[in-house]
C-alpha cells in the first residue's frame, strides 16, 4: 500500500471525529475566544489607574500560576478523571476571573496579585484533562491529528477573541472579565452534562491501554523525572517555548529599531495566524505518518531557522519569509509534541500531560524576560541565540521521542514505578 493510501485526509479525519471530541474542541474554541485575562490584564489595570510596574507583577503572577496549574491539572486528571478536572478547573476560573472587576482598586494590589495567580492556575489546570479526554475518545490513528485540531481551535479563538474584546471595551472594560468568567462557567456546565464521566483509558491497543499494570498513585512526578527521555522531551518543550516567545516579545522591538512601521509586525502576526489556521490540519495529515522523532526534531529545527533569518536583515521581505519558515516548522513539530504525553500509559498519562503543560508555561514565562534582556545586550545576536537554542531543542525532541528497542508499554510502566519505589 502506498503512503498516500495510508494517509487519512483532513475531511476524512473530521468525519471520523466522535461527537464527544467535537464538543470538547468546540468548548476549547469558545473558552479561548473569551480568554481575556492574560492578553488584556495590563491594559485593564492601567486603565483603572494602576502603575505599569504593579500591572506587570500581576501578569507575572498569572504566568507563575499557569505553570503550577499545569501540574495541578495533571494530578487532578490522574486522580479524578479528565471530565471532572475540566469541570472543577473551569468553575474555579469563572469565579476568580469574574471577581476581578470588584477588586480593581489599586489599594487591593496584594489581593489581586494572588487572585490573578490563582486564576492562571485554574485556567491552565483544565488543559491536561482536555488533552487526556481528547486522546481517549479519538481513534488511535488520529491521535496526532486530534491535537492539530485542538491547536487550530485555540488559534481560531485567539484570532477572534481580540475583536470581541475590542467591542466589549467600547461599552465597559469590566465586561472583559465578566464575559470571560461566563464562557468558563458555560464550558464547565456543558462539560458536566455532555462529556463522559469515565474516559481516558484506551481500548484499541494504544500505549495508554495498560492502566491495570500499576495503581495510579504509585507513579508520581518525581519518578517520572527519572525517565531520561521524558526529561529531554520536557527540556525541548521549555526551550521551544522560550524561543517561540521571541516572536512575540523581541520581533516587535526589532521592527521598531530597524525603522519599519508597526504595520510590518502586525502583518507578520496576521501571516502566522493565517498559515496556522489554513494549513496546519493539512500538513498534519502528512506529518502524522512520519516517525515522531523526525517530525518533532525537524519541525523544531525549522522553527529556529525561521527566527535566525531575522538576524540577516530587517527588510519586510526577510521578516515575512522568516515568519513563514518559523510557522512552517511549528506546524510540523507542534501536533506531535503536544500528542506525545497523551500516549503515555494510563497510570502516568495525566501527570505526563501536566508536566508538558508546565514545561511550556515555564519557557513562556522566562522567555519574554530573557529575550528582552538579550536584545538589550546583543541586539540582533539574540536571533543567533534562538538558532542555537532551537538546534538543542531539536536534538532533545528527536531523542526524547525516540523509542527504546524492544521496549513495551508494560516495561515502561514498570521502570517508572520501580524508580518511584527507589526514590
Order of alpha helices (4+ residues) and beta strands (2+ residues): alpha-alpha-alpha-alpha-alpha-alpha-alpha-alpha-alpha-alpha-alpha-alpha-alpha-alpha-alpha-alpha-alpha-alpha
